[in-house]
Amino acid sequence: MATKFQRGTATSEICQVIRREILTLEIEPGAPLDETNLSNRFNVSRSPIREVLSRLSAEGLVETVPNRGAIVAPIDLKNFSNFIEALDLQQRYATRLAARFRTAADLIRLRELAAAYSAAVQDRDRFEILQSNYDFHKAIGEIGRNPYVARHYSQLLSEARRLLHIHIRFLEATQSEDKLADQHSDFIDAIEAQDVAAADQVAHEHTFQFHDRFLKALRYEADDEFSIEVAAGQLPRIPRKVAG
């Protein structure tokens, strides 16, 4: 049975559903997003669907391709090194500015967002981990009071969310979820102290921690030596390793 949306809330609610499915790769990169199919799925007209696709396009999650219409934006692994370089520069500058210009109210906001992230990690909610991490770093960009830096940093953070999802799945598969915990206290400490140099270092280290773990996730593969010959009625245990 189709979901009934309250008048005036359909666009935001549908956007949230599709965003979650894109970020968690339930809808794969490159998949078509047909307006008619989506309007039928959500039992709404095509007008709110167009608005949803427009919003997701602004987040870098949807692209319009000639003769194909809207599709889920591909994940560009070929340019990953360029992406990391840009993220590193923007993250360091945004965090430096936040350390210079933060207020007491900003610190309260950052601690609330960090607590939301910790709660998502505790609940093992992949989507909320992605969103709360994005919200925390986006807030850092806004605290710096430079709208150009904030906008560019937010765009990179948005593009990073699906990469982070791959990273999270890797940590879960290797039983390393504990590495997701306490990702933000060092940012808050440096920003609270208004230590620009420390803020720069924390941001740089954070970027390349993500870089290293993501590359490990891409190299994660099944052990070639595992055996599927098991006793009747038993499921095979498949050991896995990180290649390289």
C-alpha positions, -999 to +999 in steps of 0.1 A: +000+000+000+014+034-010+025+058+018+001+087+024+019+120+028+007+150+047-001+180+025+030+201+021+054+174+034+056+150+004+086+166-012+107+166+020+097+131+030+102+116-004+136+133-007+146+118+026+137+083+015+155+085-018+185+103-003+188+074+022+186+048-005+212+066-026+237+072+002+234+036+014+238+023-022+204+006-021+199+025-053+232+019-072+253+046-089+241+052-124+206+038-118+178+056-136+154+077-116+123+078-138+098+104-128+068+083-137+080+053-118+088+074-088+054+092-088+037+058-090+058+044-062+050+073-038+015+079-051+021+116-059+022+137-090+054+143-109+057+178-096+071+169-061+093+142-078+109+169-100+116+190-069+131+160-051+154+153-081+164+190-082+173+190-045+193+158-048+210+172-079+221+202-058+236+177-033+256+160-061+236+128-057+217+130-090+227+139-125+207+146-157+220+127-188+208+137-223+184+111-237+183+093-204+169+117-179+179+117-142+202+090-129+220+084-096+253+102-099+282+078-105+310+074-079+341+088-095+369+065-082+392+075-111+396+110-096+397+099-060+432+114-055+420+147-068+390+145-046+411+139-015+434+167-024+405+191-026+389+178+005+421+181+025+426+217+015+390+227+021+387+208+054+419+223+068+409+259+058+373+255+071+386+242+104+412+269+107+385+295+102+362+278+127+390+280+153+395+317+147+358+328+147+339+303+168+316+316+196+304+299+228+271+291+210+290+275+182+308+251+206+274+241+221+262+234+186+292+213+177+289+192+209+253+185+201+261+174+166+290+153+179+266+136+204+242+129+176+270+112+156+280+091+186+244+080+191+242+069+155+274+049+159+260+033+190+228+024+171+248+011+141+226+032+119+247+036+087+225+064+072+225+084+104+263+080+108+266+094+073+242+123+079+254+132+114+290+132+103+281+154+073+261+178+096+290+181+120+316+190+094+291+212+075+286+232+108+324+237+110+323+253+076+295+276+087+312+286+119+341+300+099+318+328+086+331+325+050+301+316+028+323+306-002+344+282+019+313+268+036+296+262+002+326+245-014+333+224+017+297+213+020+298+202-017+328+180-010+313+166+022+282+157+003+301+138-023+321+120+004+290+104+020+287+074-003+325+068-001+321+069+037+293+043+034+318+019+017+343+027+044+317+019+071+308-014+055+345-023+055+349-016+092+318-037+099+331-066+078+364-065+096+348-060+130+365-027+134+334-005+141+351+009+172+372+030+148+341+050+141+338+062+177+350+096+190+358+111+155+350+146+165+364+155+200+398+165+186+381+189+162+361+204+191+392+207+214+412+226+187+383+249+178+375+256+214+411+265+222+412+287+191+444+269+182+446+274+144+477+252+139+462+223+159+429+227+140+448+225+107+466+193+118+435+176+131+417+183+098+446+170+078+450+138+098+412+132+096+412+135+058+440+110+053+427+086+079+396+085+057+418+082+026+438+052+040+408+033+053+388+038+021+417+024+000+418-006+023+381-011+018+386-011-020+413-038-016+392-059+007+387-093-008+379-130-001+408-152+010+417-174-020+424-204+003+391-207+019+373-241+015+336-246+009+338-283+018+318-284+050+299-310+069+263-316+060+239-290+075+267-265+083+272-231+066+307-224+053+328-199+073+344-175+048+375-159+062+384-126+047+414-104+045+427-071+034+448-075+003+481-057-001 
